[in-house]
Amino acid sequence: MKTLSLLLLALFTCLLMPCCRGSGGPAQRVGYEMDRAAYKVGGGIARAGQSIQRAAR
């Protein structure tokens, strides 16, 4: 009986896991926003570098 209940619990958990794929927890959302901010800063630095190269010609 104990094995059967553990098996059913494991099966139930495996079926519910794909449903939990939302936007993640708070730490994951903060990490995502930090990645976006770093990407935007990198783009700005690249544009600034291109402007400096054009001005130096």
C-alpha positions as CSV (number, residue, x, y, z in Angstrom):
1,M,0.0,0.0,0.0
2,K,2.8,2.4,0.8
3,T,4.5,1.7,-2.5
4,L,1.3,2.3,-4.4
5,S,0.7,5.6,-2.7
6,L,4.2,6.7,-3.4
7,L,3.9,5.7,-7.0
8,L,0.6,7.6,-7.4
9,L,2.2,10.6,-5.8
10,A,5.2,10.5,-8.1
11,L,2.9,10.1,-11.2
12,F,0.7,13.0,-10.0
13,T,3.8,15.2,-9.5
14,C,5.2,14.3,-13.0
15,L,1.9,15.2,-14.6
16,L,1.7,18.6,-12.8
17,M,5.3,19.6,-13.5
18,P,4.7,20.7,-17.1
19,C,1.9,23.0,-15.9
20,C,4.3,25.0,-13.7
21,R,6.2,26.4,-16.6
22,G,5.0,30.0,-16.0
23,S,7.2,33.0,-15.7
24,G,9.2,31.4,-12.9
25,G,9.8,32.6,-9.4
26,P,10.9,36.0,-8.2
27,A,14.6,35.3,-8.5
28,Q,14.2,33.9,-12.0
29,R,12.3,37.0,-13.1
30,V,14.9,39.3,-11.6
31,G,17.6,37.4,-13.4
32,Y,15.8,37.7,-16.7
33,E,15.4,41.5,-16.2
34,M,19.1,41.7,-15.4
35,D,20.0,39.8,-18.5
36,R,17.8,42.2,-20.6
37,A,19.4,45.2,-19.0
38,A,22.9,43.9,-19.6
39,Y,22.0,43.2,-23.3
40,K,20.7,46.8,-23.7
41,V,23.8,48.3,-22.1
42,G,26.0,46.2,-24.3
43,G,24.1,47.5,-27.4
44,G,24.6,51.1,-26.2
45,I,28.3,50.5,-25.7
46,A,28.6,49.0,-29.2
47,R,26.8,52.0,-30.7
48,A,29.1,54.4,-28.7
49,G,32.2,52.5,-30.0
50,Q,30.9,52.8,-33.6
51,S,30.3,56.5,-33.2
52,I,33.9,57.0,-31.8
53,Q,35.3,55.1,-34.8
54,R,33.3,57.2,-37.3
55,A,34.5,60.4,-35.6
56,A,38.1,59.3,-35.6
57,R,38.1,58.8,-39.4
